[in-house]
Amino acid sequence: MNLNFIDFSVLDILDIILVAVLLYYIYKLLRGTVAINIVVGIAVIFVIWKITQALNMEMLSGILGYLLSGGVIALIIVFQQEIRKFLLMIGTTNFSSKRNFLNQLKFLQSEMNAEVDTDTILDACINLAKTKTGALIVVERTNNLDFLAGTGDAMNAVVNEAILESIFYKNSPLHDGATLIRDNSIIATRVVLPISDNPQIPARFGLRHRAAIGVSERTDALCLLVSEETGEISYIKDGGFELYDSVDVLRKKLHADVMT
């Protein structure tokens, strides 16, 4: 019996390593986003499509093939911001400087999150909670929130404890709505958020809570909310309340989620 072994060279090993690294960073880019469900759905359809092809089920195979072609277009639409950022990085990268190139590659680790001063944001919430001043702060992660920023008043200010407290001061004209933070900058105030219609939300929670849950259901944004009735700080992520035992635990949790 003759055994024919597949030719395996150093280039093949390098090819496998590069593909593995690419898949790893794609996973990091997608992790924690609502778009991951689209990728999983397309992967499932792809597996079923291959099975139908192997079984010569031509009609079902053809239908799934059309669905997959549409899935590619959906991915392009969902990740248009990331694709644009990647192409812009490639076009402006100085490849003569290895350090500069590696620094620009950090967008794969979600550069939008890397510099957010979570300590300052949380400290502002703690001070607001002491006076039972209502507040709603939305921190952008990988999903672009320009469609929400346009509903409020544009602002370009570095995250600052005093500025955040003054925005939500009861007599301030900016205290209504949410404040949106991106790249450690306050980019918009009085932002109107989508209200969640989840019937499981307890009746005791008002519009601020429903708005925070609503935006976290549709995007991967993080929300810090201060109740003006109780002074409690709520941390909302992925459409639900994140429980914590102490402020220190919340501080660590918030920092870890922003950096993920």
C-alpha positions as CSV (number, residue, x, y, z in Angstrom):
1,M,0.0,0.0,0.0
2,N,1.4,3.3,-1.1
3,L,1.1,6.2,1.3
4,N,1.1,9.7,-0.3
5,F,2.0,12.3,2.2
6,I,1.1,15.9,1.6
7,D,4.0,18.2,1.0
8,F,4.5,20.4,4.0
9,S,7.0,23.3,3.8
10,V,8.1,26.1,6.0
11,L,5.8,28.4,4.0
12,D,2.8,26.3,4.8
13,I,3.6,26.5,8.5
14,L,4.0,30.3,8.2
15,D,0.7,30.5,6.3
16,I,-1.2,28.6,9.1
17,I,0.3,30.8,11.8
18,L,-0.6,34.0,9.9
19,V,-4.2,32.8,9.4
20,A,-4.4,31.8,13.1
21,V,-3.2,35.2,14.2
22,L,-5.7,36.9,11.8
23,L,-8.6,34.9,13.1
24,Y,-7.5,35.6,16.7
25,Y,-7.5,39.4,16.2
26,I,-10.8,39.2,14.3
27,Y,-12.3,37.4,17.3
28,K,-10.9,40.1,19.6
29,L,-12.4,42.8,17.4
30,L,-15.8,41.1,17.4
31,R,-15.9,40.0,21.0
32,G,-18.5,41.9,23.0
33,T,-20.2,43.3,20.0
34,V,-23.7,42.6,18.7
35,A,-22.3,41.8,15.3
36,I,-20.8,38.5,16.6
37,N,-24.3,37.0,16.3
38,I,-24.2,37.7,12.5
39,V,-20.8,36.0,12.2
40,V,-22.1,33.0,14.1
41,G,-25.2,32.8,12.0
42,I,-23.2,32.9,8.7
43,A,-20.8,30.3,10.0
44,V,-23.7,27.9,10.8
45,I,-25.3,28.5,7.4
46,F,-21.9,27.9,5.8
47,V,-21.5,24.5,7.5
48,I,-25.1,23.5,6.5
49,W,-24.4,24.6,3.0
50,K,-21.3,22.4,2.8
51,I,-23.3,19.4,4.1
52,T,-26.1,20.0,1.5
53,Q,-23.4,20.1,-1.2
54,A,-21.9,16.9,-0.1
55,L,-25.4,15.3,-0.1
56,N,-26.1,16.7,-3.6
57,M,-29.2,18.6,-2.3
58,E,-29.1,21.1,-5.1
59,M,-32.2,23.1,-4.3
60,L,-31.4,23.7,-0.7
61,S,-27.7,24.2,-1.5
62,G,-28.6,26.9,-4.0
63,I,-30.8,28.8,-1.5
64,L,-28.1,28.7,1.2
65,G,-25.5,29.8,-1.4
66,Y,-27.6,33.0,-2.1
67,L,-28.0,33.6,1.6
68,L,-24.2,33.4,2.1
69,S,-23.6,35.9,-0.7
70,G,-26.0,38.3,1.1
71,G,-24.2,37.6,4.4
72,V,-21.0,38.9,3.0
73,I,-22.7,42.2,2.1
74,A,-24.2,42.3,5.6
75,L,-20.7,41.9,7.2
76,I,-19.4,44.8,5.0
77,I,-22.2,47.0,6.2
78,V,-21.9,46.1,9.8
79,F,-18.1,46.6,9.9
80,Q,-17.8,49.5,7.6
81,Q,-16.2,51.7,10.3
82,E,-13.6,49.0,11.1
83,I,-12.9,48.4,7.4
84,R,-12.5,52.1,6.7
85,K,-10.2,52.4,9.7
86,F,-8.1,49.5,8.5
87,L,-7.7,50.9,5.0
88,L,-6.9,54.3,6.3
89,M,-4.2,52.8,8.6
90,I,-2.6,50.9,5.7
91,G,-2.6,54.0,3.5
92,T,-1.0,56.2,6.1
93,T,1.4,53.8,7.8
94,N,5.1,54.6,7.7
95,F,6.5,51.1,7.1
96,S,10.0,52.3,7.6
97,S,9.4,52.7,11.3
98,K,8.6,49.3,12.9
99,R,7.5,50.9,16.1
100,N,5.1,53.3,14.3
101,F,3.6,50.4,12.4
102,L,3.0,48.3,15.5
103,N,1.4,51.2,17.3
104,Q,-1.0,51.8,14.5
105,L,-1.9,48.1,14.5
106,K,-3.3,48.6,18.0
107,F,-6.7,49.4,16.4
108,L,-7.2,45.6,16.5
109,Q,-7.3,45.9,20.3
110,S,-10.1,48.5,20.0
111,E,-8.2,51.7,20.1
112,M,-11.4,53.5,20.9
113,N,-11.3,52.0,24.4
114,A,-7.6,52.1,25.2
115,E,-7.4,55.7,26.6
116,V,-10.8,56.1,28.3
117,D,-10.2,57.4,31.8
118,T,-12.7,55.2,33.7
119,D,-11.5,56.3,37.1
120,T,-12.5,59.9,36.4
121,I,-15.9,58.9,35.0
122,L,-16.7,56.7,38.0
123,D,-15.4,59.4,40.5
124,A,-17.8,61.9,38.9
125,C,-20.7,59.4,39.2
126,I,-19.8,58.8,42.9
127,N,-19.9,62.6,43.6
128,L,-23.2,62.9,41.7
129,A,-24.6,60.0,43.7
130,K,-23.8,61.8,47.0
131,T,-26.2,64.6,46.0
132,K,-28.7,62.3,44.3
133,T,-28.1,64.1,41.0
134,G,-29.4,62.0,38.1
135,A,-26.9,61.2,35.4
136,L,-26.5,58.9,32.4
137,I,-23.1,58.4,30.8
138,V,-22.6,56.2,27.7
139,V,-19.1,55.0,26.9
140,E,-18.6,54.0,23.2
141,R,-16.7,50.8,22.5
142,T,-16.4,49.1,19.1
143,N,-19.8,50.1,17.8
144,N,-19.9,53.6,16.4
145,L,-22.5,55.8,18.0
146,D,-22.6,58.7,15.6
147,F,-26.2,58.0,14.9
148,L,-26.9,58.8,18.6
149,A,-24.5,61.7,18.9
150,G,-26.4,63.5,16.2
151,T,-29.5,63.6,18.4
152,G,-27.8,65.8,21.0
153,D,-25.5,68.8,21.3
154,A,-22.0,68.3,20.0
155,M,-19.2,68.8,22.5
156,N,-15.4,68.3,22.2
157,A,-14.0,68.2,25.7
158,V,-11.5,65.9,27.4
159,V,-13.2,63.7,30.1
160,N,-13.0,65.7,33.3
161,E,-14.6,65.1,36.7
162,A,-15.7,68.8,37.1
163,I,-17.1,69.0,33.5
164,L,-19.2,65.8,34.0
165,E,-20.6,67.0,37.3
166,S,-21.5,70.4,35.8
167,I,-23.2,68.8,32.8
168,F,-25.6,66.9,35.1
169,Y,-26.1,69.7,37.6
170,K,-29.9,70.1,38.1
171,N,-30.0,73.6,36.8
172,S,-27.8,73.0,33.8
173,P,-29.4,73.1,30.4
174,L,-27.4,70.0,29.4
175,H,-28.5,67.7,32.2
176,D,-31.4,66.1,30.2
177,G,-30.6,63.0,28.2
178,A,-27.3,61.1,28.0
179,T,-23.7,62.2,27.7
180,L,-21.6,60.3,25.1
181,I,-17.9,59.5,25.6
182,R,-15.5,58.3,22.9
183,D,-11.7,58.1,23.1
184,N,-11.7,59.8,26.5
185,S,-13.6,62.8,25.0
186,I,-17.1,64.0,25.7
187,I,-18.5,64.2,22.2
188,A,-22.2,64.9,22.9
189,T,-24.6,65.9,25.6
190,R,-28.4,65.8,25.8
191,V,-28.3,62.6,23.6
192,V,-31.6,60.9,23.0
193,L,-31.3,57.1,23.5
194,P,-33.6,54.3,22.3
195,I,-36.0,53.1,25.0
196,S,-36.0,49.4,25.7
197,D,-39.4,47.7,25.5
198,N,-38.3,44.7,27.5
199,P,-41.3,43.7,29.7
200,Q,-39.0,42.1,32.3
201,I,-37.6,45.5,33.4
202,P,-39.1,46.2,36.9
203,A,-41.6,49.0,37.0
204,R,-39.6,50.9,39.6
205,F,-37.0,51.8,37.0
206,G,-37.6,55.0,35.0
207,L,-36.8,56.3,31.6
208,R,-33.1,56.7,32.3
209,H,-32.7,53.0,33.1
210,R,-34.8,52.0,30.1
211,A,-32.8,54.2,27.8
212,A,-29.5,52.8,29.1
213,I,-30.8,49.2,28.6
214,G,-32.1,50.2,25.2
215,V,-28.7,51.4,23.9
216,S,-26.8,48.5,25.4
217,E,-29.3,46.1,23.7
218,R,-28.5,47.6,20.3
219,T,-24.8,48.2,20.7
220,D,-21.9,47.1,22.8
221,A,-21.8,50.5,24.7
222,L,-21.3,50.7,28.4
223,C,-23.7,52.8,30.6
224,L,-23.2,54.3,34.0
225,L,-26.4,55.6,35.5
226,V,-27.0,57.6,38.7
227,S,-30.5,57.5,40.1
228,E,-31.8,60.8,41.4
229,E,-34.3,59.0,43.7
230,T,-31.9,56.7,45.5
231,G,-28.4,57.9,44.5
232,E,-27.5,54.4,43.5
233,I,-25.0,53.8,40.6
234,S,-26.1,51.3,38.0
235,Y,-23.8,49.7,35.6
236,I,-25.5,48.4,32.4
237,K,-24.0,46.3,29.7
238,D,-25.4,44.0,27.0
239,G,-29.0,44.9,27.9
240,G,-28.7,44.0,31.6
241,F,-27.6,45.2,35.0
242,E,-24.1,44.3,36.0
243,L,-24.0,43.5,39.7
244,Y,-21.1,44.5,41.9
245,D,-20.4,44.3,45.7
246,S,-18.4,47.5,46.1
247,V,-17.1,50.6,44.3
248,D,-13.7,49.0,43.9
249,V,-15.3,46.0,42.2
250,L,-17.2,48.3,39.9
251,R,-14.0,50.2,39.1
252,K,-12.2,47.1,38.1
253,K,-15.1,45.7,36.2
254,L,-15.6,49.0,34.3
255,H,-11.9,49.3,33.4
256,A,-11.7,45.6,32.2
257,D,-14.8,46.0,30.0
258,V,-13.7,49.2,28.5
259,M,-10.2,47.7,27.7
260,T,-11.7,44.5,26.2
